Amino acid sequence: MSRTDLWTLLTVVGMVFITVLTRAFFFLSNNAWELPAWVAKGLKYAPIAALAAVVVPEIVTSAGQWVSTWKDARLFAAGFAIVWFFWRRGLLGTILAGMAVYLPLHLIWGW
């Protein structure tokens, strides 16, 4: 076994150990775990923060650069989806409305 193979094996074993330890950490104690109130309050905002961190850059950038033209189907689709959401308050309808704007602009007009 070469030195590189040994280091690769040790790295994988170490990663497995750390993963199992961190995931099983809460099960190793007999006492019930309770989150502090400030953590529980902060976790309520985690899904929207994660969504914003993933979706917003996808809408306003292209290939790592800011969108430089108004002829971008994502901008119009996102705008229409936002309006739809505040009008109807439904997530599925918001996705469908955004795609109904995005697909024709992108596939037919090439934006």
N, C-alpha and C positions, 0 to 999 in steps of 0.2 A: 504494500500500500504506500503510495507516494505521500509526501508531506502535505501537498495540497488537498488530497483526499482526506487525510486525517483532520486537517483544519476544517474542511467542509463538514465532515461528520461531527466534530466537536461543536461547531456552530449550530448545526441542526438540532443536536441533542440539547444544547443549552437553550435554544429558542423554545423547544418543546417543554423543557422543565419550567422556564419562566412563564410560558402560556398556561400550563396546567396549574402552577402555583397561583397566578393572579386570578384565574377563573374560579379556582376552588377555594380561594381565601375566605369567602363569606360562609362556606360550608364547614370550615374547620373549627369554628367556634360553636359551643352549645348555647350561647346567649343570643338573643334576638338583636338584630342590628336595626337601629333607627337613625334615619338621616336627620341632621339638624334642620330646623325650620328654614334657614336661609338657603340651604342647598336644595331642599324640596321646592322652594319658591323659584329658585334659579333654573331648575330643571324643567319648569313649565315653559320656559322660553327657548329651550334647546332645539326643539324641532323646527321652529320658524327661523332660528339663527342658522341652523345647518342648511335649511332649504335656501335661504338667502345667500349663503356662502357658495352654494353650488349653482343656483339658477341665475342670479344676477350677473356674474362674470360671463356666463354663456350667452346672455342676451346682449351685453354691451361691448363685448370684445370678439374679435375674429382673428384666429391665428396669433393670439397674444397681443394684438394691437387694438386700440379703441376703434369702434365702428366709425368709419370716416364718411359715410354717405347715408342719406335718409332713405335710400332705396334698399333697405334691409328688412326682409320679411319678418324677422324675429322681433323687431321693434314694434311693428304694427300688430303682430299677433299678441305680444305681451300687453300692449296697451288695450287692445280689445278684450283680452282675457281679464284684465284688471277691472275694466268697466263692467263686464258681465258678472264678475264675482260680487262687486258691490251692489249690482242690481238684483241678482237672483240668489246669492249666498250659497251656491252649490259647487262642490269641487269638481264633480264629473262634468257638469255643464261648462265650467270654466275651462277645463282641458279641451273639451270638444269645440268650444267657441274659439279658443286660441288656434287650434289646429285647422278649423274651418277657414280662418284668415291666412294662416301660414302656408298651407299646402298650395292653394291657387297662386299666391304670390311667388312662392319658391319654385314650384314645378312648371307653371304655365308662363309666368313672366320672367323667371330666372333671377329673381331678386335674391 
